[in-house]
Amino acid sequence: MEGVHSKQVLDLMIVTQYFDMMSQIGSSSKSNAVFLNHSPASLTELSASVNRGFLSAVSPPSMGR
C-alpha cells in the first residue's frame, strides 16, 4: 500500500492483537485482567510497552550491565 508507513502497519497489528487477546481473556470465566487506558493518546505508549515486552522476551539476559 502506498502512503502507509511500516510503523503504522506494525502499530495497528499490535493494537489489533492486544484487543483480540483481551477478547479471549474476557470470554473465560476463570481469568483475571488489568485494564489499561485505551484513549487515542495512550495508544502510542501502549504500543511501545507491548514492543518492549516482546523485545525483552526474545533478548538474552544482560550480564551485569
MODELLER restraints for C-alpha pairs under 7 A, 6 or more apart:
rsr = mdl.restraints
at = mdl.atoms
rsr.add(forms.Gaussian(group=physical.xy_distance, feature=features.Distance(at['CA:11:A'], at['CA:47:A']), mean=6.21, stdev=0.5))
rsr.add(forms.Gaussian(group=physical.xy_distance, feature=features.Distance(at['CA:14:A'], at['CA:47:A']), mean=6.54, stdev=0.5))
rsr.add(forms.Gaussian(group=physical.xy_distance, feature=features.Distance(at['CA:15:A'], at['CA:47:A']), mean=6.77, stdev=0.5))
rsr.add(forms.Gaussian(group=physical.xy_distance, feature=features.Distance(at['CA:25:A'], at['CA:31:A']), mean=6.17, stdev=0.5))
